[in-house]
């Protein structure tokens, strides 16, 4: 059953902080890619590099949440992940959609037909869980599980919010901001995690797999329920988890029919880092322009990425791209 929210207009965004340069570059690529899908040309190397630049490196790790009563919950990623730094913007979704227009639900295409070019930097929305999965697969990626999502959002210290332990203002597009609509991805620098992952609180909810303590959602089952996580422009600011009055641990989530749609339900993708880097290394280029960009990405990945990159360099031997990523991560 479709789920929609009436608010699409709203006030003006003020004093939100300096927008991420990387986010603006990614949005520009999305717009260019959307135009490309309508008949232009595109550089495979530029696409591959730009995709890599919008991914955050998340080292393997786990965080445990002991409630006041009941069993503790562990949220972990067993392997290092690459995760979208930003919620997928409309321009990126439209690029995908225009390449697969005949395969998509008319209900989705009818809604997205109203996305004007000046909103292509906004977080994409209105896809069902299966449509979000299909989009991720088209990129060689997947959706995060609920436990992986929590681990990315709260880090290894179990922070209550992506940015720290305490509530703050002007860090997220939530109900308090009063905009009643998505905003450009990556707007709130102060709301990012230490791994440079943005908008895990607010803007749009994000579909996840394998809800914690619930059966895996099955779209053929009318009683099945899925999760979206992170809050949205239509929900109040809330911690990523809390212990209720009965001592039970509760994670911030929206429980939905997996076929639900909403203008505040979007998508973020992830993939195992080793698999992705091995597969795409030769697409990143081996000239000086690629060198500078890959060193910059490696520096952002940080020293946590060094063991994986050293292993990949040893396996591939001739990959300049992987050596350049390692060069940046080692600094």
N, C-alpha and C positions, 0 to 999 in steps of 0.2 A: 504494500500500500504506500502510495507516495506521501511524503512528508514535506511540507513547504512552509516557509515563513514569509509573512507579508512584507516585512520591512526591507526595502531595497535602496532607499534614498538615504537621507540623514545629513548630519551636520558636517562641519569642517574639521579636519585633523590638525591639531595644533601641538607644537612643541614635542614632537615624538622623537626627536634626536636625529642624528645624522644617519641617513639610509646607507646600507652597505654598498660599497662600490661593486663588490662581486655580485650582489643581488641585481643591481642595475644592469650590469653586463649580461647577466643571465637572462633578464627580462628582454633586453635588446636582442639577444639571440633568439628567444622565443618568438618575438615579433618578426624578425627576419625569417625564421623558419616557417612561420605561418604564411608569410608572403611567398616563400619558396614553394610551399605546398600548393600555392595557387598558380605556379608556372615559372618561377625563377630558377636560379641555379644555387647550388650549395657545395661547400668544400667538406668532404668527409673528415679530413683532418681537423678542421675548425669545429665541426660538430663533436668529434670525439674529445678534443681538448676542452671545449666548453662544458660538455657533460661532466668530465672529470672535475673541473673547477667548481662545480656546484655540489660536489659530494663531500661529506665529512667522514673522517676516519674514526671509527669507534673500536678501540681495542677490546679483545675478549675480556669479560669480567662479569661479576655478579654483585647484587646488592640484596640484603635480606631485611625483611620487615617483620619484626616480632610484635604481634598485637597484644593487647592486654589479656585476651582470652583466645583459645583456639590455637591452631598451628601457624607457624611463621610462613611467610610467602617469600620465595626467592625469585628474583627477576634477573635474567642473565642472557648474554649472548656467548655461546660456547666458542665461536670463531670470530675473528675481527670482521667488522662490517663496514661497508660504505653506505652512507645514508644521505638522502636528499637534505641539503642544508635548508632548503626552503620548501614550503608546500608547493605543489605543482601549480604554476600560474596558468591563467586562461590561454595565453598565447601558446604555451607548450601543449596544452590539451587540444586546442584547435588544430595545431599542426598534425597531431596524431589522428584526430577525428576526420580531417579532410582526406587523409590517406586511406580511411576505412569507412567512408560515409555509408556505403550500402550495407555494412555489417551491423550498424548501430541501431538502437531502439529509436523510433521516430520521436518518442517523448523526450529523449535526451537532446536530439538534434534540434527539435523545436525550441527548447529552452536556450541552448547555446547560440542559436541564430540571433538572439538579442544582445549578445556580448559585443559591444562596439570596441573599436581599436583602442580607445582611451582607457578601457578597462582590462586590457590584455595582461597587465601586470598584477591584477587582482588574483587571489587564490581561486582556482577552478573549483567547481562544485556540481552537484546535481547527479553524479554518477552513483549507481548501485554498487554493492560490494563486488559483484562479479565483473562489472565494468571497470572498477578500480583494479581488480586483479588482471584483467586483460590488458589494461594500459601498462601496468608494471611488466608483464610478460613481454610486451612489445619492445621494451628497453633492455630485455635480458635481466630483469630484476623481479622483485616480489614485494608484497606488503610485509611489514613487520608483524610479529606476534605481539599480543598485548604485553607479555613479559619483556620482550625486547624493547618495545616502545617505552615502557616505564624505565628500564635501565638507561636508555638514551636520555630521557627527560630529566631524571634525577641524579645521574652520574653514579659513581661508586660510593658516595657518601650518603646517598638517600636524601638529597635536598627536598624540601617541600615544594619548591618552585624551580623551574629550570634555571633561574638566575641566582637562587640562594634560598635562605631559610625564611625570609620575611616577605610579606606583601609589599608591593611598591606601586607607584603610579606611573603612567606613561611608559609601560613596559609591554603592553599587550592590548590587542583589539578585542576587548570584552564588553559586556553590557554597559559597564560604567562609562565607557567612552562615548556612548550614545550615537554611534554612526549608523547602526542597523544595517551594515553591509560589510563585505570583505574589503580589505585595503591591499595595496601592493605588498607582495611577499618580501620579507626581510626588512620591513620598515623600522622595527624596534631593535636597535643595537643593544640597548640595556636589557632586553628580554631574552637574549641568546644564551645558550649553554656555553660552558668552557670549551666545548668541541665545535663551536661556531655553527650550531644548529638553531634555526630561528622559528618562531611562531609555534612552538610546542604548547604554548598556552594562548588560547584565543585565535581569532581570525576565522578559521573553520575547523570543525571536528575532523578527525582523520580516521578512515577505516583501518582496522587491524584484524589480524587473524587470531584464532584460538583464544577466545575470552578466558580470563582467569576464573577457574572454578565453574566453568560452563561448558556444555558440549560444543564441539566445533560446529559452526553454523552450516546449515544445509538449505539451500534456496528451494528445494523441492518439498521441504517440510514447512507447512504453514505455521507451526508452532516454534520454529527455529528462531533464535535470536543471536544477533551479532553485536559487536562493540565498535563504537568510534570513540576516540580519546582526544583529550587536550582542550576541550571547550571551544567556544566560538564567539563571534560578535554578538550573538543572541543569548549568551549565558554569562552569569556573574563570575568574576575572578574567584578561583578556588584552588586550593593546594592539589598537587598531583595525587595525594593519598591522605587519609586521616583515619583515626580510630573513632568509631561511633560510641554512643552512650552505653551500649552493651559490651564494649570492648572489642568489637569486631573490626578488622581492617577493611577499609573501603577505598577503592581506586576511583578517581574521577573518570567517568565514562558515560556514554549515551548508549542505552540498550535499544536495539532497533531490529525490525524485520530486515534481513539482508537485502531485500528488494526495495527498501526505502530510498527516497530521494529527498534532498533538501538543499536550499540555497546556502546552508552553512555546514554542509558535509562534503569534505574533499579528500585528498589523497597525498601521501608521501611514500616514496619507494625506498627499498634497501636491497643489498646484495652482498654475498660473501666476498670480502675484499680480495682474497687470494684468487678466486675464480675470475673475478672481473678484471683485475690487473693483468693476469696472465693472458686472458683472451684478447684484451684491447691494447696491449702495450705497443704493438707495432703500428697502431692507428694514430698515435699521438704525434708522430713526426720525429725527425732527427736533425733539424736545423737549429740555428741559434735562437730564433724566435720561440721555438718549442722548448729549447733548453731553459730559457728564462722563466717561462710559464710553469714548466714542470718542477723546477727548483722551488718556485713560489708555492705550488701546491704541496710539495713535500715538506716545506717549512711549516705550513699550516697543519699538515697531518701530525707533525711533531715526532719526538723521539719514541713515542709508543709504537710508531709504525716501523721503526728501524729493523727489529728482528724479522718481520714478515718480508720487508723489502730486501734485506740481505739474503734471505732464503730464495726469493724469486730471482734475484740477480744471479745467484749461484746456479740456479736451474736453467736459466735462459742464456747466460753467458754473453750473448751479442746484443741485448736490448739496451740501447742508449737511454730510452725513455725511463726504464726502471732504474738505471744507474743515476739519472738526474733526479728522480723522485727521492732516491736514497741520499743523494747529495744534500737536498734541501732538508730532509727529515733529520739528518745527522748534525745540522747546524744548531 
